């Protein structure tokens, strides 16, 4: 795990680092969970010859396709028709059979479940599985190896797989967690407000990665613990943070990664003086054409 220091004064009197998880295989943290999931089933003798299937906004599908290839089994990936072409193209280059179904993740999920029932393929999940969350959580262990004095980690939340894995590790080590969501994709925040997992509407610039209609029950359980804070950010703040990463550092990330950073750049989360903060930049499967020089 690479950590890049943030210039002093950028986040007030706090010390900061960017956790460059977008450098992971397939461009996001999801490779960790997918590999853990497929490897565990291979070792248990429950990985079928028909391979693995998954529904995804794109990133989990990429990770699943990569992990399947590492274990020499096929991958069938169902994504919404709205999935970014850059992700669909990468899925096919990884050798996955790709089906574009409906306009939202839940429609793709139903199609993946049907495919698994008909073919015997192993059904994976984009976020709601203990093996997926545990694999994702290894990123926190690596961050702590680099910065054992860390106070806080800031992470974007979609369905809650990354958040759950990070929170389990972070809270065990006394590190606080800031869970950041767009106002238009606030599944965790809404669950905390309702006291139960609830469905929410999905309408955000980051919906291709964070557009789960509800979080996992594990995510809600860990979000209720002391040391976790839920923060909402606007699409405008996300876009501005994403553009600033490109303008200032030539880092091209997707909107989900910028969601975490925007909590600090917009003032949604204000660290105390001397606080040591790491922001997890979770993925970079985006179109470089979105960025313009000097903007």
N, C-alpha and C positions, 0 to 999 in steps of 0.2 A: 504494500500500500504506500503510494507516494503522497507526501504532504507538502504543500506549497505555502510558505508563510505569507501572511497578509501584511501590507505595509503599515507600520505603526501609525495610529491615529485614524485608520480607515473605519474601525468600529468603535470610535470613542477611545476610552482608555483601556479597552480590552486587548488581549493578545489573540491573534487569530491565525487559523490555517485552513486551507482548502484541501479536502481529502479527494484525490483525483481518481475516483473509482470509475470514471468514464474510460480509463485506460484498460479496464478489465477486458477479458475475452468477450467478444460480441458487442463491446461498447457500453455495457452496463453491469451493475452488481448482480443481475439476475443469473449470470453464468454460475455463480457460487451455489445458489439453491438448486438450479437445474442439474448440475453435476452431482451434487450430494444426493438428489432424488434418484437419478438414474443409477448411480453407482450402488446405492443401498439396495435397490431392487435387483441389480445384477448379482450382488453378493448373496442375496437371499434366495436367488433362483426364481424370482417372480418377474423377470423382464422378458416379455414374450417376443417371438420372432416377428410378430406384426408391428413391433416397435412401440413408440410413444405418441400420444396425441395430446393437444392442448389448445385452449382458446386464449387469445391474447390480443392486446392492443398493438402488439408488435415486438416489444422487447423480451417478454417472457417466451414468446415463440422463437425468437432468435436464439435465446439461451438453450431452450429445449432442443432445437435442431442441432446446435453445436454439441451439446452433451450427448445426444443420440448418436451423432457421427463419431464421437470419441469412443463409443461403446459398440459401434458397428451395427446399429439397428436403425430402421427408418423412422422418420418423424412426419406426422401429418398435423399441420397447423391451421387453425381456423381464426381468421381476423375479420373485423368489421370492414365493410366497403370503404369506410373513411380512413382506414389505416394509411399512414404516410407512404407514398411510393418508395421512398428510400428504404423503409423497413421491409416492404414486400419484396423488393428487388434483392435485398440481402438474404432474406429467407430462402428464396429460390437458389441463390448462389451457394448457400450452405447445403443444398440438396433436399430441402423440405418440400413435401407436397402441400401446396397452399390453397386454401379455399377462402374466398371473401364472402361473408354472410352478413346481411343486415347492416345497420348503422351504429350499433352499440355492442359493447363487450358481451352483455348477457345473451344476445342472439347468437353470437359465435360460440358461447359456452354451451348452449343447448345443442348446437350442431356437433360440437366435439363429444358431448356425452352420447349422442346418438351413434356417432361413428365408433366410439369405444365399445358400445353395446353390440354393434353389428359385426365388428371385426376382431374383437378381443384385444385390441391395442390397449396399452397401459395409459390410463387417463391421468395426466398431470394437472397441475393448477398453477395459475399465474402467481398466487400469493397465499392461498388458504390451505396450507399443509405444513405439519411440523418439520418435515425434512427440508422443505423450501425455506422456511423461516430460519431454521438452524444453519443452513448453508449461508444464507444472507448475513447472519449475525457474525460470521467469521471476519467480516470487514472491520467490525468494532474491535475485535481482538488485535488486529494488525495496527489499527490507529493507536490503541493503547500501548502497544509495543514501542511505537515511535514517540508517543507523548503520554507517558504514565502519569503526568501531573495534570492531565486534562480535567476541566471542570464541567464542560457542556458540549454535547454534540447536537447539531441541528440537521434534521432529516426531513425530506418530503414524504408525504403519506398518500398512497392511493388505496389499495386494498388492505395494506397493513403488513405484508410479509417482511419487507425490509425494516419497518418500524419495530415489529415484534422482535426480530432477531437482534437488532441493535439495542433495544431497550433491555432485553434479558441480560445482555453482556454489560451494558453501560451501568445499569442500576446495581448490578452485583459489585461493580468496582467504585460505586459512589459517584458516578458521573451523571449529571442531569441530562434530560432529553427534551429538545424542543421539536414538536411534531407540527409540521407546516403543511397547510392545504390551501388551495385556491378557494375563494368564496363559492365558486361554481362547482366545486367537487369536494364537499366537506363531509365525507362519509364518517370519518372518525369524530370530528367535532360534533356532528349531529347525534352520533351515538352517545357521546358523553353527555350531551344536553338532555337526551331522552332517557338515559339510563339503560339503554338496550340497543342492539344492532337494528338499524332502520335503513330503509331505502331512501336515497336522495336523488334529486335530479342532477344531471351531468351537463354542465355547460361552461367550459373553460378552455383557454388556449392550451392548457396542459392536459386536456382530457385524453389525448391519445395514450398517455402513460399513467395518468392519475385518475382516470375516469371510471373507477369501480362504483357501482351503485350502493354498495355497502361494504363495510370492513369485516374482517374475520372476528370471531368471538375472542380469539386470543389477543388480537390487537386492542380490543376494548378493555379486556382484563388488565393488560399491562399499562394502558393509558390512564387507568384509574389510580395507579400507584403514585406514591409520593416521589417527587423528582421529575415528573413529566408535565410539560406544559403544552397546550394546544394553541396554535396561532393560525389565523386566517390572513391571506394576502390577496390583493387584487390582481387581475390579469395585467393591468398596466404596470404594476410593480414587478411582476414576473418578466414581462417583455423588456423592461428597462434593465433589470439585473442581468438578463441573458445578453443583451446588447453590450452592456458594460464589460462583461467578461471577454467578449470578443475585442472591443475597442481597446481595452487596457492591457489584456494579456494574450490576445489571439487564442483564446480558448473557446471552441464552438461546442456548446452543450444544447441539449433539448430543453424544452420549457420546464419539464419536471425537475431537472437539476437546478435550474435557476429559481424554482419555487423555494427551495431551501434557503438559498442565498438572499432572496428578496425579503425574507423576514428581518434580516439585519439592515439591508440597504433602505428599506421603507420605514424602519422604526417599529415594525410589528413586534420585534424582540430587541430589547435594549440591554446588553450585558452590563454588568456592574464593573467598575474600575478594577483592573487587574485580572478579571475573569479570563480563563484560557478556553477558547471556543474553537471547535472544528466544525466546518460546514461540509457535509457530504455531497459532492457533485456526482449524482448517481448515474448519469447516462449522457451519451453524445450521439445517439442515432438521429441525426437531424440533417437537413439539406444545407450545405455550406452556402448555397446561393441565397439563403435567407439573410446573410450578413453583407453589409456594404462597407468598403474601406472608408475609414475616417468618419463614419456616422456617429 
